[in-house]
Amino acid sequence: MKGRVDARPSTQAPRQPKHSTDQTGCYRRTSLKRALLLAGVLFSNLVLASPLRLVSGEDYAPYAGSALPNGGMLSEVVFAALGRSGYQPSLAWQPWKRGYHATLKGS
């Protein structure tokens, strides 16, 4: 009969896929991927440990200002976060418009 499924177990061996992968090769590829990922994470800190120039305006007390202790509370938080991330930030105080255009130029 067409379309009927035989419920009896087959005596034939299960069919192997044409392109079988052995377990050792699969394990090696996974280990290599993990090792490369770990190396990337470890060496990414070397890239991050570079100087970073920041620009801020003067008239944003109590958040930012050259006359405030530590450059203001927002500047202090930004410096702490960047320092923990491996950056070495420096801060220049400029009028907002001049700092914005210098940032766009990359200078």
C-alpha positions as CSV (number, residue, x, y, z in Angstrom):
1,M,0.0,0.0,0.0
2,K,1.2,3.4,-0.9
3,G,1.9,5.9,2.0
4,R,1.9,3.2,4.7
5,V,4.6,3.5,7.3
6,D,6.2,0.2,8.4
7,A,6.3,0.1,12.2
8,R,8.8,-2.8,12.3
9,P,12.4,-2.0,13.0
10,S,14.7,-2.0,10.0
11,T,17.4,-4.6,9.8
12,Q,19.5,-2.3,7.7
13,A,22.2,-0.1,9.3
14,P,21.3,3.6,9.7
15,R,22.4,5.7,6.7
16,Q,25.5,7.8,7.3
17,P,25.5,11.3,5.9
18,K,27.7,11.8,2.8
19,H,29.9,14.3,4.6
20,S,30.4,13.0,8.0
21,T,32.5,14.8,10.6
22,D,34.5,12.9,13.1
23,Q,34.2,14.1,16.7
24,T,37.9,14.8,17.0
25,G,37.9,17.3,14.2
26,C,34.7,19.0,15.5
27,Y,36.3,19.3,19.0
28,R,39.5,20.8,17.5
29,R,37.6,23.4,15.6
30,T,35.6,24.4,18.6
31,S,38.7,24.6,20.8
32,L,40.4,26.7,18.1
33,K,37.4,29.1,18.0
34,R,37.4,29.4,21.7
35,A,41.2,30.0,21.9
36,L,40.9,32.7,19.2
37,L,38.0,34.4,21.0
38,L,39.9,34.3,24.3
39,A,43.0,35.8,22.6
40,G,40.9,38.5,21.0
41,V,39.4,39.5,24.4
42,L,42.8,39.5,26.1
43,F,44.5,41.5,23.4
44,S,41.7,44.0,23.0
45,N,42.8,45.6,26.2
46,L,46.1,46.5,24.6
47,V,44.2,48.4,21.9
48,L,41.9,50.1,24.5
49,A,44.9,51.3,26.6
50,S,45.4,54.3,24.3
51,P,45.1,58.0,25.0
52,L,41.7,59.5,24.5
53,R,41.2,63.2,24.0
54,L,37.9,64.7,25.4
55,V,36.6,68.2,24.9
56,S,34.0,69.9,27.2
57,G,32.5,73.3,27.5
58,E,32.9,75.7,30.5
59,D,29.5,76.7,31.7
60,Y,27.9,73.5,32.8
61,A,28.3,73.8,36.6
62,P,28.0,71.6,38.7
63,Y,28.4,68.9,36.0
64,A,31.5,70.2,34.2
65,G,33.8,73.2,34.4
66,S,37.5,73.9,34.7
67,A,37.1,75.8,38.0
68,L,35.3,72.9,39.6
69,P,37.1,70.2,41.7
70,N,38.1,67.3,39.4
71,G,36.5,69.2,36.5
72,G,32.9,68.7,37.8
73,M,31.0,65.6,38.9
74,L,30.2,64.4,35.4
75,S,33.8,64.8,34.3
76,E,34.9,62.8,37.3
77,V,32.5,60.0,36.5
78,V,33.5,59.9,32.9
79,F,37.2,59.8,33.8
80,A,36.6,57.0,36.3
81,A,34.6,54.9,33.8
82,L,37.1,55.4,31.0
83,G,40.1,54.7,33.3
84,R,38.5,51.4,34.4
85,S,38.0,50.5,30.7
86,G,41.7,51.0,30.0
87,Y,41.6,54.4,28.4
88,Q,43.9,57.3,29.4
89,P,41.6,60.3,29.0
90,S,42.7,63.9,28.8
91,L,40.3,66.8,28.8
92,A,40.5,70.1,27.0
93,W,38.2,73.0,27.9
94,Q,36.8,74.9,24.9
95,P,33.7,76.8,23.9
96,W,31.1,74.2,22.8
97,K,31.0,75.3,19.1
98,R,34.8,75.2,18.7
99,G,35.1,71.9,20.4
100,Y,32.3,70.4,18.3
101,H,33.8,71.5,15.0
102,A,37.3,70.3,16.1
103,T,35.8,66.9,17.0
104,L,34.2,66.7,13.6
105,K,37.5,67.4,11.9
106,G,39.3,64.9,14.1
107,S,41.8,67.4,15.4
